[in-house]
């Protein structure tokens, strides 16, 4: 299979990891105001999770659009006319099934002064396909099928990246993971592109998350973040009146890289989408 340069893989994983953090919309129980204006607000994470999950089981599908940038603190990325060190964009669709989540997503990274690089993902239950930036234009076989059980380090990294894409695409995938380490700091009425929504501000305590995490690899990552001085992650999630996630935003300081800001928008919940494996003749 094609080999991607380690720096690119790190950037992909970094950007998607922060998006995953931005979608861990969970919180500790808080008293609900006796008289709350606007849409009903949820302060119990399990109630929020149940409502969003029930809606997803009904609607099943949605489109996804991602946009973000990295500011590295240099003169080129400071000020009102700043050019960010890197921009991140992506579009795709997801389908939630009983057997798992299917995702078709294309992500484009643009480093300052360099040509954009696009990576394609098709993730189906039990199958992962990637179209790497190294795939040449006109290549008759641009797709690679990834084996998560492979002994090849690059292939395992790509499989992990695809898993992150799925977690990013499914807003409920990580809501429950840090349920006992997070709190909803605020819930306010807002509007997202004309859609009335509740804006939730969520804070995840990474110390607590590391203590409770059962997966050794994830726990080690959390402990490394804490050791590096990152003890809390704040993010924002917008939920409409029918319990659809419509937007998420997050910012995170990445030591040695800069500040990554990401926004994900969900639309067209319940509209049919087509997510299929690439044609066999296009897969190497």
N, C-alpha and C positions, 0 to 999 in steps of 0.2 A: 504494500500500500504506500501512498505518498507520505512523506515525512514533513511535518510542519515545523518551522523553527520554534524553539522553546519559548522565546519571548512572545510570539504570537499566541501560543497556547495559554501562557500565563495571563495575557491580556484578556482573552476570551473568558477564561475561568473567572478572572477577577470581576469583569463586568457582569457576568451572569450571577456570580455569588452575591453581589450587592443587590441585584434585582430580587433574588430569592429572599434576602433579608427584608427587602421592602414589602414583600407579600406575606410576611409572618404576622398577619393582623390578628393579634390576640390580646387578652387583657385579664386583669384580676377583677373580681366582682366589686362594683362601686354602687352606692345608692343612686337610684335614678330620680331626677327631680320630679316633684309632685306635679308640676305643670311645665311641660316642655313644648316650646313653640316649634313649628315646622314638622319635619319628619320624626318618626319615633326613633329614639337612640338606644343603643344596646351597650351596656357596661359589663356584662358577663360574657366572657369569651366563649363559653360553651354554648350559650344561647346564640351568639353571633355565628359560631361555626355550624350549629344545627340549621340555622336559617339559610345560610349561604349554600350549604351542602344539599339541602332539600331542593333549593331552586336549581342548582346545577344538575341534579338527577332528573329534573323535569325538562330543562332546556338543552342540556348536553353539549351544545356547540357555541363557539364565539370566535370573533376575529381579535387579533392582538397587534398592537403597534407600539414599538419601543423607541425612545429617543433619549440620548444622554451625551455627556461630555466629561472630559477630564481636564482640570486646570492644574498645572504642575508648579505654579507660582513664579514662572519665569516672566520676563518683560513682555513676551509675545502673548501671554495669556492673562494679562492684567488690564483692567480698565474697561470703559463702556464699549470700546471697539475691539475688545480682546479676541484673539483667535485661540480657541482651546487647543491644548496639546493633542487631544484626540477626541473625535466625535464617534458616537455609537448610534446606529439606527437599525431598525428591523421591523418586518411585518410577517404575519403568519396567521394560523388558525389552529384551534384545538377542538378535539372531540373527546368527551368524557364517557367512557363505557364501563360496564361492569368488570371487564377484563383489564382495564387500565386506561391511561390517557394517551391519546394519539396527538401528535404535533407535527405541523408542517411550518417551518420557520426559516427565514433568511435574515441573517445579521450582517451588517456592513460596518466595518471599522475604517476610519480615516485618520491616519496620523498626520500631524502638521507637516506640510511639504511633501507628502507621499500620496501615491494613488490609492483610492479606496480598495479594500479587500472584503469580498463577500464570502460568507460561509453558509451553506445550505444544510438544513437538518430535516430529516423525516424520521420520526420516532413512532413506532407502532408497538403494541404489546409484544415483547419478545424479539423485536427487530430494531436495529439502529442503522441509519444510512446517513453519510456525510458527504457533502460536496465542498472540498477544501479550496482555499484561495489559490493553491498551487495547481489546481486543475486548469489546463490550458483551454483557451477559447477554441471551440470546435472539436474538443476531445470527444470521441464517440463513447467513451466510458468515464464520465466525470465523477461518478458516485463510487463511494467505498462503503462496503458493509462492515460494520465494526463488531468485533467479538469482545464482550466485556470480560470473558474468561481468558483472553489471550495473555501470554506471558510477555508480550511486547509492551514496554512501558508507554510508548506513544499511543498505542491502540487503547490501552486501559485508560489513559488520560482523556482520550477522545470519548470513550464510553462514559466517563464521569461527566464530561462536558455535556453530553447529550442528556444525561440524567438531570443535570442542572437546568437544561432547557425545559424539560418536562415539569420540573418543580416550579420554574418561573411561569410557565404557561397555565398551570393549575393553581388558582389562588388558594385552594384549601389544602394543598400538599404540605405546606409548612405552617399552617395556622395552628395545628395541634402539636407540632414538634416542640415549640417553646411555650406552650400554654401556661405552664407554671412558673415561667421566668419573665413574664411580660406584663405590662399594664397599659390600659388605655388612659392616656394622660388627658385627652380632651376629645369631645364629640360635638361638632358644630354643624349647623345647616350651611350648605354651600351649593354651588351650581357648576356643573362640568359640561361645557359646550351645550348649554341649554337644558341639561338634565339635572333636576333637583336631586341632591344627594347629601348624605351625612359624611362629613370629613372627620375621620378618626386619626388622632395622633397617637402612635404606639411607641413605647420604649421597651426594648429588650435588655434585660440584665444578663450580660454574657457570663459573668461569674456563676450566677445561678444556673444558666443554661448549661454550662460545662459540667457542673455538679450533677445535673439530672440526665445528661446525655448518655445513652447506652451504647451508641455506636462508637467504638474506640477511635476511628479515623476522624469522625466529626468532633468528638470530644477534644482530640489533640489539636484540631484546627481552632476550636474555640479558645482553648488554653493558650495557644500561640498568640491569638489576637489580644487576649487579656494581658499576657506578658509584654506585648508591644505597646500597652497603654490604652487599648481600646476596650473599655469596660461596658459601654452602653451603645446601642444602635437605635436611633430614632428614625421613624418613617411615617408616612401618611398614606391612608387608604380611604377612598371614596366609595360608598355603597349607596345604590339608589333605593327607592321606596319598595322595590320588589326583591331586594336583597341580592341584586347583581353587583359584583365589583365592577366599577367603571373606570377607575384610575388609581394608580399608586405612584408615590414619589419617595425617593430616598437619596440621602447624601452620606458619603462615608470617606474619611481620610484614609488613603492607602499609603503607608510609609514608603518613601522612596519613589512613589509614582505621582501622587497628587490627590486632589479631591474629586471623587467621582459622583456626579449627579445623574440620576436615572428617573425616567418617567415611563410608565406602561399604561396604555389605554385599552380597555376592553369594550367591544361594541358588538351589535347584532347577535345578542344572545338568543339562541333558539333557531337561528337561520341555518339551514343545512350547509355543510362544507364537505369538500371532497379531499380526503387525505389517504393517499395510496403509496405503496412502495414504488420506487423508480422502476422503469422497465428493466427486465433482467439483462438485456443486451447493453444497458448503460452502466452496469455495476461491475466493478473489477473485484 
